[in-house]
Amino acid sequence: MNMRAREDYRTLNGTEKAAILLLALGEEQSVKIFEQMDEDEILEISQVMAGLGKVSPKVIERLFVEFAEQMSSTNTLVGSHDSTERLLQKAGIGTERIDAIMEEIRGPAGRTMWEKLGNVNEEILATFLQKEYPQTVAVVLSKINSDHAARVLAMLPETFALEVIHRMLRMEAIQKEILEEVERTLRTEFMTNLARTNRRDSHELIADIFNNMDRTAEARFLDELEKSAPDSAEKIRSLMFTFEDLMNLDPAGIQTLIRAVDKDKLPVALKGATEGIRDLFFSNMSERAGKIMKEDMAAMGPVRLRDVEESQQYIVNTAKDLESRGEIMIAAGGDDDEMIY
C-alpha cells in the first residue's frame, strides 16, 4: 500500500488496524498481547507490520478513538472457544478442569444435562445408550421429552428396549444420588466424546470442500498448498475421494451404487471416465443394460467437461451416502484394505 493510503483511515482493513495499534502501544504491551494469540494470528499481524511503512499521526489518533469506543460497548466484544480456553489457561485453572469446562461449552445447547440430551440426534443417543445398563437408560428416557424418548426407544434393539420399558414401569421416585450418578456418567462418557467427535479434523473438512469444487479450482488450490504447506497438501490428497476411487468397490458395492444413482447421470459420468472405471461399471450390469448405456453414450456426442464433473461428483456423493448408511464399503486401497473372499 502506498504512502497516501496510510493517510486515509477508511482504506485500512482489520489486520492493518491491529498491527498499527500494537506498534503504537509499544514493545512491552504488545508482547503481552502476542502471548494471548496463536501462531497463525501472530504470523498474519507480523507480516502486515513488516510492510506498514509510515502511518500518519491522524490515522493513529482515529484508530485509538475507535478502539476506545468499541471497548466501551459490549456489543463489539467477540469471544471464541480458543480465546476462552487461552484465558482459562492463563488463570491457572487445572488442565482437567479446563477440559471439562470446554467440553461442556462445545457440547449440545442446553442449560442442564437433560436439555442438552434433548438436542442430541436420537440415532447418536440410541447408539450410546444401548451400551449402558437398562436401568440407566430407563432413568435417561424418563427425564427427556416423551417424543424424543419415543424415537430413541424405537432405535434400540427390541429385547433391550423391552427390558428398559419394564424398568420404567417399575421405577419409583428417582433418588437424588442415582440421578447425580447418571448425570456424571453422561457427562464423562458421552458429552465429552460427542464434543470431540463434533470437532472435525480440518484436513477432512478441506478435503470435503475440495471434493465439491470443479477440477480446475481444486487443482489450483492443491498446487498452491503443495508450495506453502506440503505436509497438509499430502494429507488432504489422501483424504479426498474421487470418481476413480470407485475402483476400490467390490462387485456388490458397484451394483448397489448403480441401483441408487439417477440413470441419466451415469452415462454422462462414464463418458469422461477412464477405461478401467467404465469396464468396472459395465461388467456389473446385465448385458442388455450395458448395451443400452453404451448406445446412449455414443448418441449424446461431445459432452461439456463441467457436466461430466458434476455427474461424477453426484455419483461420488451417492457412494459416500451409501457408505455412511453401511450399505457399501469403500476401501482406500493398499495391502491393509485387501478384501479376503
N, C-alpha and C positions, 0 to 999 in steps of 0.2 A: 504494500500500500504506500502511496506517495505521501510527501510532507503535508500537502493540502488536506488529505483525508484525515490526518491526525489532528487537524484543527476543527474538524466537523464531528461533533459528538454523535450525530444521527447515523453515521456510517459504521460505527463500532458494533461488532457482534458481542455475544455474551462472554466468549473466551477472552477476547481482547480487553473487555471491561475488567474481568477478573485479573488478568495479567497486569494491567495498569494499576489497579487497586493494590495488589500485592507489592509491586515495586514502590509505590508511594508510601506504603505502611513502613517499609524499611526491613532490613535483613532479620532482625530479632523476631519481629512479629510474624513475618512471612514464614519463617522456619516452623513456628508453632502451628500455623495453618496447614503447611505442607504435610506435617506429621499426621493430620487428620484425613489426608487424601490417599487414594490408592494410586498404584504406579501409572495407570493409564491417564488419570486426571493430571498427575504431576507432569507427565511427558507432554500432554497436549498444551498445558499452560506454559511450560518451559519453552517449547518450540515457538509459541506466539511471542513470548517475552523477548526471545533472541532476535526476532525480526521487527520489533516495535519501532525502533528509531526514536526520534524526538517527539514528545507529546506536549501539546500546548497547555499552559497552566489553566486556561479557561476550561479545557476538557477535563482536567483532573478535578477542578473545583466542582464542576457539574456532576461528575461521577460520584464524588463524596456526598453531595447533597441528595442525589437519587438513592444512594446506598442507605443513607440515614433515614430517608423517608420510607424505604422498603422495610427496613428493620423495625420501624415503629408500627408497622401494620402486620398483624398476624396472618392476614390473607396471603402474604407473599412468601412466607416461610415454606420451604419444601423439604420434606423428610423422605428417607428411603430405608429399606431394610438394611442396606450396607452401612449407611451413616449411623443408624440406630445401634447396630452391632458394634461399630467402632467406638461409639460413645460409652456403651456399657463396658467395653474392654478397658477404656481409659479410666472408668470409675472404679476399677479394681474388683469388680464382681467376678466370682469364680467361673471358670470355663463351663463347668457342668450347669450352673445356674443360667448363664448366658444362653447356652444351647437350648435349655428348657423354655426360656422366655421367647427366643427367636422361633422355635418350632411352634409355639402357641400362636405367635403373631402370624406365621406363614400358613397355619392350618386353616381349615374352612371357617367362614364367617360365623359369628355367634358369640354371645357373652358366656354362656355356660357350656359344659361338655355336651349336654343333651341338645342344645340349639345347634352346636357345631355338627353333631351327628346327623341332624335333620337336613344339613346341607351337603352331606356326602352321598354320592351316587349309590343307589341301592345295590347294584352289582358288586361294587367295591366293598361295601359294608357286609354283604352276604358272604363274600369270599373270605373276609377276615373272621366273621362270627362263626362260620362252620368249623373253625379250628378250636373254638372255645368250648367250655363246659355248657351243657344245655341250660343250667341254672343261670349262668352269666348272661346268656342270650335272652333268656326269659326276662331278666331284670332290664336289659337294654331295650327290648321291644315294648316293655310296659312303660318306659319313660319317654319314648319318641312318639310323634304323631301317628295316629292309627293308620292313615293312608300310606305313610312311609313304611310303617311296620308290616303292613299287608304285602307291599311289594318286595320287601326283604324276605319275608317268610316264604313267599312263593318261589324264591330263587334258592332256598335251602334244600338239600336232599330230603326226600319225603319222610323217611324214617326219623331223621334228625329233627325235622320240622314238627312232627307229631310229638316227639319227646319234649320239645320246647313248649308246645301248646299245653301238654299235660302239666308241666311245671308252672306255667302261667295260671292254669285253673286252680292249682293247689296253693298258689302264692298268697301269703297274707301280707300285712304291712311290712315293707322292707326296712330292716334295721339300718340305722344311720351308718354303722361301721361297715356293713356289707356294701352299701351304696358307695361309700368312700373308696372301698377296695376295688369295686368295679370301675369307678372313675379313674383310679390310679392305673389300673390295667390298661384301660382305653388310651389314657394319655401317654403312657410309656411305650406300649407295644403297637398302638395303631396310629394315633395322631402324628407321632414323631416320624414313623415310616411313611405316612401319607404325605406329610410336608416335604420329606426328602424326595419321594418319587415325583412330586409335582414340580420340583426344581429340575427342569430338563437340561441335559447337557448342552452347552452352547454349540458344540460341533454338530450334534444331532440336529439342532434347530436350523443351523445354516445349511446342512446337507439337505434337509427337507425343503428349505426355501429354494436352493439351487435346483433341486429336482423339478420344481414347478416353473422354472424360468425357461425361456426359449434357449436353444443350444448356443446361439451366438453370445448372448449375455452371460450365460453360465460359464462358457469357455473363457470369456474376457475376465470375469471376476476371479476364476480359478488361476489363470495365468498371473494376474496381479498378486494374488495371495501367495503363489509359489515364490515370488520375488521377495515379498515383505515378511511372510510368515510360513516358510516351507513346511515346518512340522504340522501346523494347523491344516495347511492345504492337503497334505498327505492323509491326515486323519479324516478330513471331510470327504475326500475322494473315496476312501474305504467305506464310509457310511452311506454314500449316495447309492441309490438303487435305480438302475436304468433298464430300458427295454431289453437290452442284451442280457441282463442278469436273469431274465426268464428262462435262459438255457439251463439254469440250476433246478428248475421244476421237474418233478418226476411226471410220468405219463398221466397218472390220476390227477395231479395238480393242474396240468395243462388242460385236461378235459373239463375239469371243474371251472377253470377260467374261461374257456371257450363258451360254456353254457351260460356264464354270468354276464359276459360283455354284450354290448349293443352290436348286433350283426352288421350294421352299416359302418361301424368304426374299424372293425378288424381288417377288412380288405385294404383300407387306406393306410393303416399302421404297417401291415405286411408289405405294402408296395415299396416302402422305404427301408425295409429291414434287410439284414444280411441273409445270405442263402441258408445258413445254419438255423436261424430263427424260423424262417419260412418252412424249412423241412420239418422242424420240430412241431409246428402247428398243423401242417398238412398230414403228417404221419399219425396225428392223434384225432383226425376227423375221419368220418366214413369216406369211402372213395367218391361217392356221389357229392357229398357236401364239399369236399376238397376240389372237385372238378368245377362245381358251380362258382366257388370262390375265385379260382384261377381265371375263369371266364370273366367274372365281374372285374377283377383287377386289370385284365387286358383291355376290357371295354372302356374303362374310365380314362385311359390315355394319361398324359402328363398330370402330375398332382403337385400342388404347391408344397414346398418344404414345411411351411408353417402348419398346414393341415395334417401332414404326416406326423410332425412332432406333437401336435395336440392330441391326435388319435393314440399315439404311442403312450403319451403321458396319462391319458384316460385309462388305458389298459393296465399300466403300472399301478395307478391309484386303486383300480379294482382289485388287482392282485394283493396290494397291501391290506385292503379292507378284508379280503378273504382270509389272509394270514392272521389278522388281528382277531378274527372270529374263530380261528382254529380250523378252518375248512381246508387250507392248503399249508404246506410248509416250504418256505423259500430258504434253501441253503446258500451260504455266502461263497461257497466254493472252497477248494483246498482239501487236504487229506483228512482233516478233522471232521469235515462235513460229508464225507463219503457215505453214501447210503448202503446198507447191507440188506440183501433180499434173500 
